[in-house]
Amino acid sequence: MTSGLTLAGSLTVRDTGTMKAEFLSVLEDSHDVVIDVSEVREVDTAGAQLLLSFVRAMQGQHLQVSWQGESSALTGVTTMLGMQVPLGMSTTPASSMGDAA
């Protein structure tokens, strides 16, 4: 069974309490989850870190996280922080600039 979770608006330090409660509820359900991020407009490091903690907790319970939709705000922050692969948003690590030829 798969549950759906929609994230919208901002994922910032001021939203972490609400986000944490939502994530804990999903974890208690013990189902795989599809996260729709298409309405996420603002993300900071605290929000991205909480999201990564949630994904790791899901993986720790052998549950799958899938992504739906796109958010340039989320993609920008998670790419800058190197979180795309750990979050399961990308399957290949980004190549680093200045690689030797």
C-alpha positions as MATLAB code, in Angstrom:
seq = 'MTSGLTLAGSLTVRDTGTMKAEFLSVLEDSHDVVIDVSEVREVDTAGAQLLLSFVRAMQGQHLQVSWQGESSALTGVTTMLGMQVPLGMSTTPASSMGDAA';
ca = [
       0.000    0.000    0.000;
       1.182    3.517   -0.792;
       0.239    6.766    0.916;
       0.334   10.225   -0.607;
       1.864   13.295    0.992;
       1.572   16.760   -0.521;
       4.084   19.393    0.490;
       3.144   22.956   -0.401;
       4.256   26.503    0.272;
       7.404   26.699    2.331;
       9.697   24.110    3.868;
      11.661   26.368    6.177;
      12.816   26.498    9.773;
       9.508   28.116   10.782;
       7.604   25.161    9.269;
       9.636   22.327   10.772;
       7.246   21.661   13.672;
       4.281   21.145   11.358;
       6.368   19.176    8.872;
       7.743   16.906   11.577;
       4.224   16.088   12.801;
       3.140   15.218    9.240;
       6.226   13.074    8.684;
       5.734   11.212   11.975;
       2.135   10.461   11.025;
       3.275    9.003    7.702;
       5.959    6.939    9.452;
       3.376    5.525   11.860;
       1.264    4.357    8.896;
       4.160    2.130    7.766;
       3.342    2.447    4.058;
       5.425    3.506    1.093;
       4.827    7.171    0.266;
       4.624    9.339   -2.825;
       5.546   12.952   -2.026;
       4.107   15.639   -4.291;
       6.395   18.663   -4.220;
       4.909   20.587   -7.135;
       3.534   23.330   -4.856;
       6.722   23.895   -2.820;
       7.831   27.505   -3.312;
      10.456   28.110   -0.591;
      13.029   25.818    1.016;
      15.871   26.440    3.432;
      18.552   24.191    4.879;
      16.455   23.266    7.936;
      13.555   22.151    5.742;
      15.836   20.129    3.477;
      17.520   18.485    6.482;
      14.167   17.509    7.989;
      13.091   16.070    4.641;
      16.308   14.030    4.471;
      15.756   12.783    8.042;
      12.265   11.666    7.049;
      13.531    9.828    3.953;
      16.219    8.081    6.001;
      13.661    7.077    8.649;
      11.462    5.623    5.900;
      14.433    3.704    4.501;
      15.224    2.475    8.009;
      11.764    0.897    8.068;
      12.355   -0.588    4.580;
       9.734    1.737    3.090;
       9.970    3.453   -0.286;
       9.753    7.180   -0.979;
       8.813    8.331   -4.482;
       8.647   11.890   -5.802;
       5.912   13.517   -7.834;
       5.970   16.946   -9.434;
       8.814   19.411   -9.581;
       9.832   22.347   -7.420;
      12.658   24.578   -8.579;
      13.061   25.816   -4.987;
      13.496   22.276   -3.633;
      15.711   21.188   -6.515;
      17.942   24.235   -6.102;
      18.510   23.778   -2.378;
      18.914   19.997   -2.448;
      21.337   20.225   -5.376;
      23.404   22.905   -3.634;
      23.528   20.780   -0.461;
      24.321   17.545   -2.316;
      21.082   15.924   -1.167;
      19.607   14.840   -4.513;
      20.992   11.287   -4.376;
      20.432   10.697   -0.622;
      16.835   11.893   -1.029;
      16.326    9.558   -3.976;
      15.562   12.472   -6.285;
      18.470   11.542   -8.553;
      20.103    8.201   -9.121;
      23.468    9.529  -10.232;
      25.729   11.885   -8.299;
      26.361   15.216   -9.979;
      29.814   15.437  -11.480;
      32.054   17.918   -9.761;
      33.378   20.927  -11.583;
      37.028   20.894  -12.508;
      37.349   17.131  -13.006;
      40.672   16.218  -14.552;
      40.477   15.110  -18.150;
];
